[in-house]
Amino acid sequence: MFLIITFCTITIIQILYYLFFYLKFSGKTYNSENKSNLPVSIIICVKNEAKNLVVNLPFFAEQNYFSFEIILVDDFSTDNSLEIMLQFQRDFTSKNISIIVISPDKNILKGKKNALSTGIKKAKHEYILLTDADCKPNSSNWIREMISQFSEEKTIVLGYGAYQKNENSYLNKIIRFETLMTALQYFSYANIGKAYMGVGRNIAYKKNEFFKAFGFENHRHIISGDDDLFISEIATSKNIATCIIPTSFTTSEPKNNFKDWINQKRRHITTANHYKPWQQFSLGIFYFSQISFWILAITLILLLIHPIATIFLVFLRLMIWYLAIHKSAKQLQEKDLTRYALLYEFSLIFIQLYIFIRNLISPPNQW
C-alpha cells in the first residue's frame, strides 16, 4: 500500500508541473512589431574560435537592423582568432555598423566574465545583446525580434539557443532534447516571474541592469554563471521577457562525442549549487519526482501491485507530458524530437543521474 500511495503522490507532482506550469509556456504568443528603433550593442566573447568566427561573423554583420555595433572580446586566444576578428573589422568598415575588437592586455583578466565585463563597459548603447562565437543567428531579423520584446518594464529578454540537427546521430538527439527540456524549464519559470537562468548563446538586457548589480562581482569567484547566476540575481517578477519567435533563435554546433558533452554538462551543472534555495528545491523536486515515477511504475508493474491503477496513472502522466513536449517542440522548431521523446527522456534521466554522482565523487576542477 505504501508503494502505490507514494506512486500516486509522485504522479500528481509530475502532472502538476506539466499541466499547470510547463503547458503555460507552450501556449504563449508573441508580438514582434514594436520597439525596433533601439540602438543595440552585440557582444561576443571569443576564445580559440577561429573556425567558427570565419563561418558565423558575417551573419551578425548582415543583420537587418537600423543601428547596431558588434563588440568582439578576445579572451586570450592561442589560435588565430584575433587575426580573423581584425580582418573582419577591416572587411566591414563600409557597413553602417561599428565593430570594436578588444584584445587582451595586462589590464584584462582571463575568463569569460571578465571578457564580458570589458565588452559591456565598452558598449556605447544601452541595449546589450549577447551570444557566443560558435553561434549564428537564424535570420537577418534576429536583433529586431529579440529587441522587440523590450518595454519600459521589461529590461531582460531570454532567447532560445538551438543546436544544429544531425538526423543520423543519437547523441545529437539527446543534446537537443536536453536543450529543449532546459528551455521548457527556464522559459516556464520566467513566464511566472520566477526566472532563474537564461543561456549565454542568446540573451539581452539593458546595460543599466548590469551596473546596478555591480556586474558579476557577487559570483566572480565562480568560473561559470554569467548567464544563469547573473539572471537569477537581476531578475524580478516584472522585468523578464521571453522570445521564442523562430527568427530570433541562434544555432550552435553541438559536441560530436559523448565524452566531450558529458564533461561540458558536468561543468555547467556546478553552478546549480549556487542557485537560490527555492530554485534548488523546485528543480530538485521535479527531477526527483521524474526518476521516482519511472522506478516506482516499473516496480509496481513487475510486482503486480495494483497493475490497472498503475498503468492508468502511467498513461495519464504520459498524455499530459507528451502534450507539453509536443507543443514546446513545435514552438522551438524541434518537432523531430517528439517521435522518440520517451526514449530520450529515459536516456536523459540516467545521464543526469550519472553526472550528479560523478560530480559528487569528483567535482570538475577546471572549465
Secondary structure in CASP SS format (residue, H / E / C, confidence):
PFRMAT SS
TARGET T0000
AUTHOR 0000-0000-0000
METHOD secondary structure of the structure
MODEL  1
M C 1.00
F H 1.00
L H 1.00
I H 1.00
I H 1.00
T H 1.00
F H 1.00
C H 1.00
T H 1.00
I H 1.00
T H 1.00
I H 1.00
I H 1.00
Q H 1.00
I H 1.00
L H 1.00
Y H 1.00
Y H 1.00
L H 1.00
F H 1.00
F H 1.00
Y H 1.00
L H 1.00
K H 1.00
F H 1.00
S H 1.00
G C 1.00
K C 1.00
T C 1.00
Y C 1.00
N C 1.00
S C 1.00
E C 1.00
N C 1.00
K C 1.00
S C 1.00
N C 1.00
L C 1.00
P C 1.00
V E 1.00
S E 1.00
I E 1.00
I E 1.00
I E 1.00
C E 1.00
V E 1.00
K C 1.00
N C 1.00
E C 1.00
A H 1.00
K H 1.00
N H 1.00
L H 1.00
V H 1.00
V H 1.00
N H 1.00
L H 1.00
P H 1.00
F H 1.00
F H 1.00
A H 1.00
E C 1.00
Q C 1.00
N C 1.00
Y C 1.00
F C 1.00
S C 1.00
F E 1.00
E E 1.00
I E 1.00
I E 1.00
L E 1.00
V E 1.00
D E 1.00
D C 1.00
F C 1.00
S C 1.00
T C 1.00
D C 1.00
N C 1.00
S H 1.00
L H 1.00
E H 1.00
I H 1.00
M H 1.00
L H 1.00
Q H 1.00
F H 1.00
Q H 1.00
R H 1.00
D H 1.00
F C 1.00
T C 1.00
S C 1.00
K C 1.00
N C 1.00
I C 1.00
S E 1.00
I E 1.00
I E 1.00
V E 1.00
I E 1.00
S C 1.00
P C 1.00
D C 1.00
K C 1.00
N C 1.00
I C 1.00
L C 1.00
K C 1.00
G C 1.00
K H 1.00
K H 1.00
N H 1.00
A H 1.00
L H 1.00
S H 1.00
T H 1.00
G H 1.00
I H 1.00
K H 1.00
K H 1.00
A C 1.00
K C 1.00
H C 1.00
E C 1.00
Y E 1.00
I E 1.00
L E 1.00
L E 1.00
T E 1.00
D E 1.00
A C 1.00
D C 1.00
C E 1.00
K E 1.00
P E 1.00
N C 1.00
S C 1.00
S C 1.00
N C 1.00
W H 1.00
I H 1.00
R H 1.00
E H 1.00
M H 1.00
I H 1.00
S C 1.00
Q C 1.00
F C 1.00
S C 1.00
E C 1.00
E C 1.00
K C 1.00
T C 1.00
I E 1.00
V E 1.00
L E 1.00
G C 1.00
Y C 1.00
G E 1.00
A E 1.00
Y E 1.00
Q C 1.00
K C 1.00
N C 1.00
E C 1.00
N C 1.00
S C 1.00
Y H 1.00
L H 1.00
N H 1.00
K H 1.00
I H 1.00
I H 1.00
R H 1.00
F H 1.00
E H 1.00
T H 1.00
L H 1.00
M H 1.00
T H 1.00
A H 1.00
L H 1.00
Q H 1.00
Y H 1.00
F H 1.00
S H 1.00
Y H 1.00
A H 1.00
N H 1.00
I C 1.00
G C 1.00
K C 1.00
A C 1.00
Y C 1.00
M C 1.00
G C 1.00
V C 1.00
G C 1.00
R C 1.00
N C 1.00
I E 1.00
A E 1.00
Y E 1.00
K E 1.00
K H 1.00
N H 1.00
E H 1.00
F H 1.00
F H 1.00
K H 1.00
A C 1.00
F C 1.00
G C 1.00
F C 1.00
E H 1.00
N H 1.00
H H 1.00
R C 1.00
H C 1.00
I C 1.00
I C 1.00
S C 1.00
G C 1.00
D C 1.00
D C 1.00
D H 1.00
L H 1.00
F H 1.00
I H 1.00
S H 1.00
E H 1.00
I H 1.00
A C 1.00
T C 1.00
S C 1.00
K C 1.00
N C 1.00
I E 1.00
A E 1.00
T E 1.00
C C 1.00
I C 1.00
I C 1.00
P H 1.00
T H 1.00
S H 1.00
F C 1.00
T E 1.00
T E 1.00
S E 1.00
E C 1.00
P C 1.00
K C 1.00
N C 1.00
N C 1.00
F H 1.00
K H 1.00
D H 1.00
W H 1.00
I H 1.00
N H 1.00
Q H 1.00
K H 1.00
R H 1.00
R H 1.00
H H 1.00
I H 1.00
T H 1.00
T H 1.00
A H 1.00
N H 1.00
H H 1.00
Y C 1.00
K C 1.00
P H 1.00
W H 1.00
Q H 1.00
Q H 1.00
F H 1.00
S H 1.00
L H 1.00
G H 1.00
I H 1.00
F H 1.00
Y H 1.00
F H 1.00
S H 1.00
Q H 1.00
I H 1.00
S H 1.00
F H 1.00
W H 1.00
I H 1.00
L H 1.00
A H 1.00
I H 1.00
T H 1.00
L H 1.00
I H 1.00
L H 1.00
L C 1.00
L C 1.00
I C 1.00
H C 1.00
P H 1.00
I H 1.00
A H 1.00
T H 1.00
I H 1.00
F H 1.00
L H 1.00
V H 1.00
F H 1.00
L H 1.00
R H 1.00
L H 1.00
M H 1.00
I H 1.00
W H 1.00
Y H 1.00
L H 1.00
A H 1.00
I H 1.00
H H 1.00
K H 1.00
S H 1.00
A H 1.00
K H 1.00
Q H 1.00
L C 1.00
Q C 1.00
E C 1.00
K H 1.00
D H 1.00
L H 1.00
T C 1.00
R C 1.00
Y C 1.00
A H 1.00
L H 1.00
L H 1.00
Y H 1.00
E H 1.00
F H 1.00
S H 1.00
L H 1.00
I H 1.00
F H 1.00
I H 1.00
Q H 1.00
L H 1.00
Y H 1.00
I H 1.00
F H 1.00
I H 1.00
R H 1.00
N H 1.00
L H 1.00
I H 1.00
S C 1.00
P C 1.00
P C 1.00
N C 1.00
Q C 1.00
W C 1.00
END
